[in-house]
Amino acid sequence: MKTALTALLSLSVLTAQSALAQTTRTVFINGVALQATPVQKGGQTYYQFSETDLKRVGAITAGGVTPNTDAIRGCVGDTLFNGVYTVQLLQVGLDDDRFTAKLRVSNASKQELHNFMIFAPGDLYVANGAANATSMPNYDGQWIDTLLPGTNVTLQASTGSQPAGTNWTRLLIRPPADAIKELQQAKLPLARIYNMEFDLTCTRK
């Protein structure tokens, strides 16, 4: 993925002096779906990205162009992709006295994905800038059992009762290290990155 990311970023730089713009396309960088404008130049297709989008996904840092390999990050509404499955954060907010999150998980691999290959309700957390965090172990309906290639499921998870005025700013997906190690030992479909993070202060429509 690092090679693909480097190529995509190089192409976006090469197209700074534009060519013919075509229909916007969706391109994944660091697992985040970005809208890019394809242009034709010298018989090749290149993609133009906004600097804001590239910074948002960790593709650009103060030191230059550096891929983010610690976590896949996005906003509410974004679809994050780790090479095996995608996660879209559809909606967040208070439901009575619980903080809830609705997510859509899709199998983007060519094999069946079972529940132990993705993440569990206990792997979901909300956090804020003060480094406070709480898990979201409660869920409505049935959690993931098996996802066939190309299929998806919508999940809704929630915290326990929340004190009034609680302000969560991030939603984290953090599968435990031992679960990832078991996947590696079993040689099951592996994602390059398992940690995902949504910024709850920004929304993409």
VOKOLTOR-889236 format. One record per atom (N, C-alpha, C): x, y, z; residue in three letters. Coordinates in steps of 0.001 Angstrom, whole numbers, plus 500000, padded with zeros to 6 digits. Atoms other than C-alpha are relative to their C-alpha. Layout:
% residues N
(pt (X, Y, Z), ALA)
...
END
This chain:
% residues 205
(pt (500827, 498804, 500000), MET)
(pt (500000, 500000, 500000), MET)
(pt (500862, 501247, 500000), MET)
(pt (499110, 498856, 499943), LYS)
(pt (502962, 502300, 500742), LYS)
(pt (500435, 500392, 498598), LYS)
(pt (499590, 499712, 501363), THR)
(pt (504113, 501969, 497109), THR)
(pt (498894, 500693, 499233), THR)
(pt (501136, 499395, 500692), ALA)
(pt (500635, 502752, 495817), ALA)
(pt (499769, 501422, 500469), ALA)
(pt (500205, 498666, 499443), LEU)
(pt (500324, 505728, 498150), LEU)
(pt (501033, 500966, 499455), LEU)
(pt (498941, 499142, 500510), THR)
(pt (503703, 507114, 497045), THR)
(pt (499735, 500373, 498556), THR)
(pt (500297, 499735, 501405), ALA)
(pt (502686, 506768, 493404), ALA)
(pt (498879, 500996, 499850), ALA)
(pt (501135, 499092, 500087), LEU)
(pt (499369, 508505, 493956), LEU)
(pt (500398, 501417, 500368), LEU)
(pt (499575, 498669, 499578), LEU)
(pt (500987, 511395, 495794), LEU)
(pt (500899, 500635, 498950), LEU)
(pt (499124, 499480, 501046), SER)
(pt (503646, 511754, 493101), SER)
(pt (499193, 500485, 498814), SER)
(pt (500845, 499620, 501116), LEU)
(pt (500961, 511854, 490444), LEU)
(pt (499270, 501301, 500276), LEU)
(pt (500718, 498776, 499672), SER)
(pt (499055, 514568, 492292), SER)
(pt (500910, 501212, 499897), SER)
(pt (499050, 498898, 500108), VAL)
(pt (502211, 516704, 492407), VAL)
(pt (500272, 500309, 498535), VAL)
(pt (499716, 499813, 501420), LEU)
(pt (502916, 516157, 488726), LEU)
(pt (498895, 500758, 499275), LEU)
(pt (501124, 499370, 500686), THR)
(pt (499465, 517463, 487828), THR)
(pt (499706, 501392, 500511), THR)
(pt (500219, 498662, 499462), ALA)
(pt (499868, 520778, 489633), ALA)
(pt (499811, 501018, 498885), ALA)
(pt (500158, 499095, 501121), GLN)
(pt (500120, 522445, 486229), GLN)
(pt (498929, 499479, 499057), GLN)
(pt (501208, 500573, 500582), SER)
(pt (496784, 520978, 485206), SER)
(pt (500011, 499598, 498540), SER)
(pt (500319, 500409, 501363), ALA)
(pt (495444, 519406, 482069), ALA)
(pt (498490, 499943, 499939), ALA)
(pt (501455, 500061, 500130), LEU)
(pt (491936, 518480, 480982), LEU)
(pt (499356, 499303, 501186), LEU)
(pt (500695, 500602, 498848), ALA)
(pt (489672, 517874, 483978), ALA)
(pt (498872, 499105, 499515), ALA)
(pt (501089, 500909, 500325), GLN)
(pt (487265, 514955, 483887), GLN)
(pt (499131, 499808, 501227), GLN)
(pt (500900, 500262, 498882), THR)
(pt (484635, 513501, 486189), THR)
(pt (500787, 499642, 501251), THR)
(pt (499352, 500316, 498725), THR)
(pt (485589, 513309, 489873), THR)
(pt (499916, 498507, 500290), THR)
(pt (499960, 501422, 499650), ARG)
(pt (486619, 509833, 491045), ARG)
(pt (500345, 499853, 501475), ARG)
(pt (499643, 500294, 498614), THR)
(pt (486994, 508235, 494469), THR)
(pt (501309, 499224, 500026), THR)
(pt (498690, 500633, 499864), VAL)
(pt (490585, 507328, 495409), VAL)
(pt (500276, 499831, 501488), VAL)
(pt (499691, 500262, 498599), PHE)
(pt (491696, 505725, 498694), PHE)
(pt (501464, 500335, 500292), PHE)
(pt (498664, 499714, 499494), ILE)
(pt (494730, 507160, 500524), ILE)
(pt (499974, 499786, 501498), ILE)
(pt (499997, 500352, 498577), ASN)
(pt (495652, 505782, 503956), ASN)
(pt (498645, 499450, 500437), ASN)
(pt (501271, 500611, 499666), GLY)
(pt (492334, 503987, 503793), GLY)
(pt (498807, 500917, 499965), GLY)
(pt (501101, 499041, 500012), VAL)
(pt (490246, 507168, 503464), VAL)
(pt (499601, 500297, 498563), VAL)
(pt (500506, 499696, 501337), ALA)
(pt (488031, 507759, 500433), ALA)
(pt (500069, 501504, 499751), ALA)
(pt (499878, 498595, 500372), LEU)
(pt (488976, 511075, 498779), LEU)
(pt (499475, 500200, 498587), LEU)
(pt (500430, 499657, 501349), GLN)
(pt (487464, 512796, 495788), GLN)
(pt (501169, 500634, 499256), GLN)
(pt (498870, 499503, 500780), ALA)
(pt (490071, 513404, 493093), ALA)
(pt (499557, 500251, 498563), ALA)
(pt (500312, 499662, 501385), THR)
(pt (489967, 514950, 489634), THR)
(pt (501026, 499353, 499075), THR)
(pt (499045, 500600, 500937), PRO)
(pt (491526, 512775, 486905), PRO)
(pt (500284, 500950, 498833), PRO)
(pt (499622, 499191, 501163), VAL)
(pt (493431, 514586, 484145), VAL)
(pt (500867, 499152, 499087), VAL)
(pt (499213, 500720, 500991), GLN)
(pt (495051, 513323, 480970), GLN)
(pt (501200, 500846, 499591), GLN)
(pt (498795, 499298, 500417), LYS)
(pt (498641, 514248, 480137), LYS)
(pt (500988, 498992, 499440), LYS)
(pt (499031, 500895, 500631), GLY)
(pt (500987, 512557, 477718), GLY)
(pt (499537, 498564, 499920), GLY)
(pt (500534, 501350, 500103), GLY)
(pt (498680, 509569, 477360), GLY)
(pt (499842, 499292, 501325), GLY)
(pt (500134, 500578, 498658), GLN)
(pt (498654, 508986, 481147), GLN)
(pt (498870, 500703, 500761), GLN)
(pt (501016, 499416, 499130), THR)
(pt (495911, 509541, 483722), THR)
(pt (500622, 500312, 501350), THR)
(pt (499504, 499571, 498693), TYR)
(pt (496862, 511530, 486836), TYR)
(pt (498820, 500477, 500832), TYR)
(pt (501076, 499585, 499108), TYR)
(pt (494807, 512508, 489882), TYR)
(pt (500430, 501206, 500821), TYR)
(pt (499750, 498805, 499213), GLN)
(pt (494605, 515903, 491572), GLN)
(pt (499205, 499930, 501304), GLN)
(pt (500634, 499978, 498685), PHE)
(pt (493870, 516133, 495324), PHE)
(pt (500170, 501385, 500605), PHE)
(pt (499828, 498742, 499283), SER)
(pt (493289, 519133, 497513), SER)
(pt (500999, 499784, 501136), SER)
(pt (499023, 500095, 498920), GLU)
(pt (496034, 519863, 500037), GLU)
(pt (499300, 499730, 501323), GLU)
(pt (500761, 500210, 498762), THR)
(pt (493391, 519963, 502785), THR)
(pt (499680, 498528, 500205), THR)
(pt (500329, 501419, 499891), ASP)
(pt (492293, 516392, 502043), ASP)
(pt (501243, 499170, 500298), ASP)
(pt (498777, 500756, 499774), LEU)
(pt (495869, 515133, 501912), LEU)
(pt (500489, 500150, 501435), LEU)
(pt (499606, 499792, 498614), LYS)
(pt (496661, 516692, 505286), LYS)
(pt (499063, 499252, 500940), LYS)
(pt (500989, 500635, 499136), ARG)
(pt (493444, 515283, 506747), ARG)
(pt (500259, 498511, 500171), ARG)
(pt (499760, 501441, 499915), VAL)
(pt (494447, 511699, 505976), VAL)
(pt (501427, 499673, 500412), VAL)
(pt (498654, 500249, 499529), GLY)
(pt (498004, 512139, 507222), GLY)
(pt (501018, 499796, 498900), GLY)
(pt (499065, 500190, 501106), ALA)
(pt (499611, 512093, 503777), ALA)
(pt (501050, 501096, 499949), ALA)
(pt (499042, 498901, 499984), ILE)
(pt (501335, 515437, 504352), ILE)
(pt (500245, 500420, 501432), ILE)
(pt (499650, 499514, 498672), THR)
(pt (503193, 516463, 507476), THR)
(pt (500903, 501211, 499826), THR)
(pt (499135, 498827, 500070), ALA)
(pt (505341, 519477, 508344), ALA)
(pt (501328, 499670, 499347), ALA)
(pt (498718, 500397, 500564), GLY)
(pt (508361, 517475, 507230), GLY)
(pt (499933, 499583, 498546), GLY)
(pt (500126, 500396, 501395), GLY)
(pt (506989, 516632, 503798), GLY)
(pt (498935, 498953, 499816), GLY)
(pt (501002, 501009, 500331), VAL)
(pt (505082, 513726, 502280), VAL)
(pt (500341, 498709, 500742), VAL)
(pt (499746, 501179, 499187), THR)
(pt (504873, 510916, 504837), THR)
(pt (498706, 499244, 500245), THR)
(pt (501230, 500742, 499741), PRO)
(pt (502254, 508139, 504977), PRO)
(pt (499802, 499755, 501487), PRO)
(pt (500340, 500262, 498599), ASN)
(pt (500486, 507625, 508281), ASN)
(pt (499774, 498506, 500153), ASN)
(pt (500121, 501449, 499857), THR)
(pt (500929, 504026, 509416), THR)
(pt (499533, 499575, 501382), THR)
(pt (500440, 500349, 498652), ASP)
(pt (499704, 504208, 513017), ASP)
(pt (498509, 499708, 500056), ASP)
(pt (501450, 500171, 499995), ALA)
(pt (495988, 504477, 512329), ALA)
(pt (499431, 500591, 498725), ALA)
(pt (500734, 499418, 501121), ILE)
(pt (493510, 505204, 509582), ILE)
(pt (499025, 501002, 500596), ILE)
(pt (500805, 498947, 499390), ARG)
(pt (491726, 508486, 510292), ARG)
(pt (499028, 500615, 498995), ARG)
(pt (500971, 499323, 500836), GLY)
(pt (488641, 510230, 508971), GLY)
(pt (499013, 500769, 500845), GLY)
(pt (501048, 499229, 499351), CYS)
(pt (485572, 512281, 509826), CYS)
(pt (498697, 499208, 499993), CYS)
(pt (501326, 500611, 500062), VAL)
(pt (481931, 511388, 510435), VAL)
(pt (499542, 500036, 498542), VAL)
(pt (500414, 500095, 501398), GLY)
(pt (480619, 510195, 507066), GLY)
(pt (501052, 499395, 499106), GLY)
(pt (498920, 500583, 500803), ASP)
(pt (484026, 509034, 505798), ASP)
(pt (499932, 498479, 500014), ASP)
(pt (499832, 501447, 500070), THR)
(pt (484668, 505466, 504676), THR)
(pt (501484, 499693, 500089), THR)
(pt (498606, 500365, 499800), LEU)
(pt (487950, 504068, 505999), LEU)
(pt (500226, 498567, 499508), LEU)
(pt (499719, 501291, 500631), PHE)
(pt (489592, 501107, 504245), PHE)
(pt (501390, 499537, 500409), PHE)
(pt (498701, 500493, 499543), ASN)
(pt (492395, 498942, 505653), ASN)
(pt (500541, 498858, 499147), ASN)
(pt (499526, 501045, 500896), GLY)
(pt (492833, 496546, 502741), GLY)
(pt (499207, 498716, 500083), GLY)
(pt (500827, 501192, 499827), VAL)
(pt (490395, 493917, 504052), VAL)
(pt (498523, 500378, 500119), VAL)
(pt (501386, 499567, 499864), TYR)
(pt (487238, 495727, 505132), TYR)
(pt (499934, 501521, 500122), TYR)
(pt (500205, 498565, 499865), THR)
(pt (485800, 499239, 505090), THR)
(pt (499062, 500259, 501179), THR)
(pt (500880, 499574, 498919), VAL)
(pt (484154, 501085, 507967), VAL)
(pt (499573, 501436, 499712), VAL)
(pt (500532, 498649, 500168), GLN)
(pt (481900, 504091, 507426), GLN)
(pt (499250, 500387, 501260), GLN)
(pt (500717, 499490, 498843), LEU)
(pt (480757, 506144, 510402), LEU)
(pt (498827, 500822, 499498), LEU)
(pt (501199, 499372, 500550), LEU)
(pt (477191, 507058, 509508), LEU)
(pt (499440, 501097, 500903), LEU)
(pt (500689, 499081, 499086), GLN)
(pt (475972, 508823, 512631), GLN)
(pt (500491, 499789, 501430), GLN)
(pt (499673, 500080, 498577), VAL)
(pt (476884, 509619, 516247), VAL)
(pt (499110, 500982, 500767), VAL)
(pt (500779, 499079, 499183), GLY)
(pt (475026, 511269, 519124), GLY)
(pt (499440, 499323, 501229), GLY)
(pt (500607, 500520, 498784), LEU)
(pt (473204, 510861, 522408), LEU)
(pt (498647, 499378, 499705), LEU)
(pt (501295, 500662, 500068), ASP)
(pt (470295, 508442, 522656), ASP)
(pt (499584, 499755, 501439), ASP)
(pt (500308, 499952, 498569), ASP)
(pt (468647, 509061, 526026), ASP)
(pt (501287, 500374, 500748), ASP)
(pt (498780, 499654, 499261), ASP)
(pt (471682, 508916, 528355), ASP)
(pt (501212, 499220, 499511), ASP)
(pt (498880, 500751, 500564), ARG)
(pt (473917, 506805, 526104), ARG)
(pt (500513, 500681, 498733), ARG)
(pt (499406, 499491, 501233), PHE)
(pt (476334, 507916, 523400), PHE)
(pt (500039, 498851, 499000), PHE)
(pt (500123, 501080, 500982), THR)
(pt (475685, 505896, 520241), THR)
(pt (500748, 500329, 498708), THR)
(pt (499345, 499859, 501302), ALA)
(pt (477450, 505328, 516941), ALA)
(pt (499428, 498959, 499053), ALA)
(pt (500492, 500921, 501033), LYS)
(pt (476077, 503806, 513752), LYS)
(pt (501082, 499888, 498929), LYS)
(pt (498939, 500249, 500966), LEU)
(pt (478615, 502206, 511421), LEU)
(pt (499545, 499008, 498937), LEU)
(pt (500220, 500989, 501060), ARG)
(pt (478510, 500357, 508108), ARG)
(pt (501343, 499327, 499709), ARG)
(pt (498780, 500774, 500236), VAL)
(pt (481116, 497590, 507736), VAL)
(pt (499807, 499162, 498746), VAL)
(pt (500095, 500734, 501263), SER)
(pt (481787, 496087, 504288), SER)
(pt (501214, 499111, 499806), SER)
(pt (498913, 500927, 500322), ASN)
(pt (483859, 493085, 503240), ASN)
(pt (500579, 500388, 498646), ASN)
(pt (499350, 499582, 501241), ALA)
(pt (486312, 494407, 500652), ALA)
(pt (501038, 498978, 499542), ALA)
(pt (499056, 501047, 500379), SER)
(pt (488317, 491164, 500445), SER)
(pt (499307, 498989, 499096), SER)
(pt (500557, 501044, 500861), LYS)
(pt (487791, 488079, 498299), LYS)
(pt (499646, 498749, 500783), LYS)
(pt (500317, 501147, 499161), GLN)
(pt (487169, 485779, 501272), GLN)
(pt (498925, 500372, 501010), GLN)
(pt (500957, 499746, 498930), GLU)
(pt (484505, 485378, 503914), GLU)
(pt (500721, 500588, 501201), GLU)
(pt (499459, 499428, 498770), LEU)
(pt (485136, 487502, 506998), LEU)
(pt (499080, 499615, 501144), LEU)
(pt (500765, 500380, 498820), HIS)
(pt (484019, 486064, 510321), HIS)
(pt (500201, 501034, 501103), HIS)
(pt (499986, 498946, 498986), ASN)
(pt (483398, 488111, 513445), ASN)
(pt (501369, 500195, 500658), ASN)
(pt (498702, 499864, 499334), PHE)
(pt (486804, 487375, 514988), PHE)
(pt (501066, 500594, 499079), PHE)
(pt (499052, 499446, 500959), MET)
(pt (488491, 488709, 511821), MET)
(pt (499823, 501509, 499825), MET)
(pt (500258, 498565, 500178), ILE)
(pt (487037, 492207, 512111), ILE)
(pt (500210, 500699, 501344), ILE)
(pt (499858, 499420, 498663), PHE)
(pt (486361, 493927, 515460), PHE)
(pt (498712, 499737, 500759), PHE)
(pt (501130, 500290, 499123), ALA)
(pt (484043, 493387, 518417), ALA)
(pt (499490, 501298, 500614), ALA)
(pt (500512, 498784, 499351), PRO)
(pt (481814, 495891, 520248), PRO)
(pt (500960, 500539, 501054), PRO)
(pt (499063, 499562, 498969), GLY)
(pt (484377, 495971, 523044), GLY)
(pt (501251, 500657, 499457), GLY)
(pt (498846, 499345, 500627), ASP)
(pt (486976, 497230, 520545), ASP)
(pt (499696, 501441, 499612), ASP)
(pt (500408, 498630, 500313), LEU)
(pt (485018, 500487, 520094), LEU)
(pt (500082, 500869, 501242), LEU)
(pt (499866, 499063, 498893), TYR)
(pt (485799, 503506, 522278), TYR)
(pt (499676, 501410, 499510), TYR)
(pt (500072, 498568, 500271), VAL)
(pt (484935, 507185, 522430), VAL)
(pt (500955, 500686, 500960), VAL)
(pt (498990, 499306, 499200), ALA)
(pt (487494, 509659, 523730), ALA)
(pt (499873, 501496, 499763), ALA)
(pt (499955, 498548, 500194), ASN)
(pt (488109, 513371, 524144), ASN)
(pt (501418, 500506, 500176), ASN)
(pt (498666, 499402, 499947), GLY)
(pt (491026, 515779, 524199), GLY)
(pt (500658, 499910, 501352), GLY)
(pt (499439, 500114, 498662), ALA)
(pt (491482, 515327, 527931), ALA)
(pt (500511, 498589, 500280), ALA)
(pt (499520, 501384, 499905), ALA)
(pt (492532, 511714, 527281), ALA)
(pt (499047, 499109, 500786), ALA)
(pt (501019, 500867, 499409), ASN)
(pt (489325, 510380, 528818), ASN)
(pt (499417, 499113, 498913), ASN)
(pt (500559, 500928, 500983), ALA)
(pt (487871, 507330, 527083), ALA)
(pt (499078, 499014, 500700), ALA)
(pt (500883, 501030, 499473), THR)
(pt (485096, 504812, 527550), THR)
(pt (499611, 499074, 498867), THR)
(pt (500324, 500988, 501027), SER)
(pt (484122, 501650, 525701), SER)
(pt (498540, 500108, 499590), SER)
(pt (501363, 500019, 500539), MET)
(pt (480981, 501081, 523636), MET)
(pt (499555, 498543, 499839), MET)
(pt (500250, 501446, 500085), PRO)
(pt (480157, 497447, 524478), PRO)
(pt (498554, 499621, 499714), PRO)
(pt (501413, 500303, 500214), ASN)
(pt (476373, 497724, 524077), ASN)
(pt (499649, 500151, 498519), ASN)
(pt (500365, 499892, 501411), TYR)
(pt (474798, 497123, 520680), TYR)
(pt (498564, 499521, 499782), TYR)
(pt (501373, 500365, 500372), ASP)
(pt (471414, 496791, 519007), ASP)
(pt (500028, 498890, 498960), ASP)
(pt (500090, 501071, 500983), GLY)
(pt (470435, 493656, 517120), GLY)
(pt (501172, 499045, 500075), GLY)
(pt (498923, 500991, 500063), GLN)
(pt (472974, 491055, 516004), GLN)
(pt (501282, 500636, 499516), GLN)
(pt (498703, 499492, 500437), TRP)
(pt (476672, 491882, 515730), TRP)
(pt (500454, 499173, 498805), TRP)
(pt (499494, 500695, 501183), ILE)
(pt (478787, 490669, 512798), ILE)
(pt (500171, 498508, 500284), ILE)
(pt (499766, 501443, 499942), ASP)
(pt (478654, 486917, 512254), ASP)
(pt (500952, 499640, 498871), ASP)
(pt (499177, 500254, 501180), THR)
(pt (479938, 486378, 508711), THR)
(pt (499634, 500999, 498915), THR)
(pt (500215, 499101, 501132), LEU)
(pt (480364, 488831, 505835), LEU)
(pt (500576, 499352, 498750), LEU)
(pt (499521, 500513, 501279), LEU)
(pt (480580, 487446, 502315), LEU)
(pt (500667, 501124, 499228), LEU)
(pt (499349, 498953, 500799), PRO)
(pt (482776, 489286, 499788), PRO)
(pt (498966, 500929, 499359), PRO)
(pt (500889, 499007, 500616), GLY)
(pt (481080, 492501, 498666), GLY)
(pt (498757, 500323, 500794), GLY)
(pt (501194, 499721, 499199), THR)
(pt (478439, 492468, 501413), THR)
(pt (500348, 500939, 501154), THR)
(pt (499777, 499077, 498894), ASN)
(pt (477969, 494902, 504279), ASN)
(pt (498928, 499821, 501055), ASN)
(pt (500953, 500054, 498901), VAL)
(pt (476193, 495239, 507604), VAL)
(pt (500067, 501334, 500735), VAL)
(pt (500060, 498762, 499218), THR)
(pt (475045, 498274, 509590), THR)
(pt (499892, 499640, 501477), THR)
(pt (499919, 500304, 498575), LEU)
(pt (475885, 498202, 513297), LEU)
(pt (499758, 501258, 500817), LEU)
(pt (500178, 498878, 499083), GLN)
(pt (474862, 500418, 516194), GLN)
(pt (500485, 499598, 501378), GLN)
(pt (499405, 500279, 498690), ALA)
(pt (476938, 500468, 519377), ALA)
(pt (499816, 501209, 500899), ALA)
(pt (500181, 498888, 499068), SER)
(pt (476612, 502558, 522520), SER)
(pt (500790, 499779, 501277), SER)
(pt (499344, 500051, 498695), THR)
(pt (478295, 503386, 525804), THR)
(pt (498966, 499634, 501055), THR)
(pt (500944, 500074, 498898), GLY)
(pt (476754, 502907, 529207), GLY)
(pt (499423, 501395, 500230), GLY)
(pt (500579, 498696, 499686), SER)
(pt (474924, 505793, 530852), SER)
(pt (501103, 501054, 500099), SER)
(pt (499025, 498923, 500032), GLN)
(pt (476741, 509088, 530329), GLN)
(pt (499574, 501163, 500891), GLN)
(pt (500344, 498816, 499229), PRO)
(pt (476925, 512037, 532723), PRO)
(pt (499639, 501155, 499079), PRO)
(pt (500398, 498839, 500806), ALA)
(pt (475316, 515232, 531455), ALA)
(pt (501232, 500837, 499657), ALA)
(pt (498899, 499132, 500412), GLY)
(pt (477672, 517445, 529475), GLY)
(pt (501222, 499281, 499476), GLY)
(pt (498857, 500740, 500548), THR)
(pt (480011, 514649, 528321), THR)
(pt (500188, 500364, 498529), THR)
(pt (499731, 499564, 501371), ASN)
(pt (481691, 515800, 525106), ASN)
(pt (501085, 499119, 499380), ASN)
(pt (499045, 500889, 500657), TRP)
(pt (483305, 513028, 523077), TRP)
(pt (500385, 500587, 498651), TRP)
(pt (499506, 499415, 501246), THR)
(pt (485473, 514155, 520153), THR)
(pt (500600, 498985, 499031), THR)
(pt (499417, 501027, 500871), ARG)
(pt (486860, 510867, 518761), ARG)
(pt (499326, 498661, 500229), ARG)
(pt (500446, 501382, 499891), LEU)
(pt (485610, 507374, 518033), LEU)
(pt (501147, 499126, 499529), LEU)
(pt (498832, 500832, 500281), LEU)
(pt (488321, 504713, 518118), LEU)
(pt (499601, 498544, 499794), LEU)
(pt (500109, 501451, 500169), ILE)
(pt (488457, 501152, 516790), ILE)
(pt (501375, 499440, 500328), ILE)
(pt (498715, 500482, 499507), ARG)
(pt (491200, 499345, 518692), ARG)
(pt (499939, 498508, 500339), ARG)
(pt (499952, 501434, 499698), PRO)
(pt (491284, 495535, 518328), PRO)
(pt (501226, 499683, 500845), PRO)
(pt (498854, 500330, 499144), PRO)
(pt (493557, 493972, 520985), PRO)
(pt (501112, 499292, 499237), PRO)
(pt (498822, 500563, 500672), ALA)
(pt (497065, 492881, 520033), ALA)
(pt (499952, 498474, 499930), ALA)
(pt (500021, 501467, 500011), ASP)
(pt (496453, 489241, 520982), ASP)
(pt (499060, 499465, 498930), ASP)
(pt (500927, 500425, 501052), ALA)
(pt (493483, 489016, 518592), ALA)
(pt (500662, 500108, 498628), ALA)
(pt (499294, 499820, 501270), ILE)
(pt (495606, 490371, 515734), ILE)
(pt (501068, 498923, 499831), ILE)
(pt (498966, 501038, 500055), LYS)
(pt (498380, 487920, 516598), LYS)
(pt (499399, 498663, 499609), LYS)
(pt (500671, 501262, 500350), GLU)
(pt (495921, 485019, 516361), GLU)
(pt (499673, 499957, 498513), GLU)
(pt (500276, 499940, 501434), LEU)
(pt (494894, 486170, 512886), LEU)
(pt (501272, 499735, 499200), LEU)
(pt (498726, 500202, 500691), GLN)
(pt (498536, 486267, 511835), GLN)
(pt (500424, 498534, 500048), GLN)
(pt (499604, 501390, 499848), GLN)
(pt (499211, 482795, 513187), GLN)
(pt (499122, 499068, 499182), GLN)
(pt (500923, 500826, 500776), ALA)
(pt (496134, 481409, 511443), ALA)
(pt (500071, 500286, 498503), ALA)
(pt (499820, 499605, 501399), LYS)
(pt (497200, 483085, 508160), LYS)
(pt (498670, 500355, 499338), LYS)
(pt (501280, 499528, 500518), LEU)
(pt (493766, 484639, 507733), LEU)
(pt (500196, 501348, 499314), LEU)
(pt (499844, 498705, 500688), PRO)
(pt (493088, 487751, 505589), PRO)
(pt (500419, 501090, 500983), PRO)
(pt (499441, 499028, 499072), LEU)
(pt (495194, 490449, 507201), LEU)
(pt (499929, 501419, 499456), LEU)
(pt (499962, 498591, 500343), ALA)
(pt (494769, 494195, 507164), ALA)
(pt (501389, 500529, 500340), ALA)
(pt (498721, 499384, 499677), ARG)
(pt (497883, 496364, 507120), ARG)
(pt (499870, 500821, 501284), ARG)
(pt (500250, 499171, 498825), ILE)
(pt (496323, 498567, 509810), ILE)
(pt (498654, 499606, 500585), ILE)
(pt (501259, 500356, 499346), TYR)
(pt (493658, 497623, 512357), TYR)
(pt (499409, 501172, 500782), TYR)
(pt (500504, 498859, 499233), ASN)
(pt (493413, 500845, 514370), ASN)
(pt (499367, 501022, 499070), ASN)
(pt (500697, 498972, 500760), MET)
(pt (490856, 503256, 512990), MET)
(pt (499518, 501072, 500962), MET)
(pt (500361, 498887, 499133), GLU)
(pt (489869, 506650, 514290), GLU)
(pt (499165, 501018, 499224), GLU)
(pt (500851, 498976, 500601), PHE)
(pt (487047, 509080, 513479), PHE)
(pt (500006, 501255, 500860), PHE)
(pt (500091, 498710, 499341), ASP)
(pt (487167, 512765, 514359), ASP)
(pt (498528, 500420, 500019), ASP)
(pt (501427, 499695, 499886), LEU)
(pt (483689, 513568, 515670), LEU)
(pt (499687, 501483, 499873), LEU)
(pt (500206, 498554, 500133), THR)
(pt (484215, 517315, 515259), THR)
(pt (499877, 500422, 498538), THR)
(pt (500147, 499649, 501438), CYS)
(pt (484115, 517153, 511429), CYS)
(pt (499088, 498972, 499338), CYS)
(pt (500968, 500844, 500685), THR)
(pt (481507, 515733, 509066), THR)
(pt (500157, 500127, 498501), THR)
(pt (499976, 500021, 501466), ARG)
(pt (481638, 514707, 505404), ARG)
(pt (498634, 499578, 499496), ARG)
(pt (501315, 500350, 500554), LYS)
(pt (478424, 514626, 503404), LYS)
(pt (500155, 499220, 498718), LYS)
END
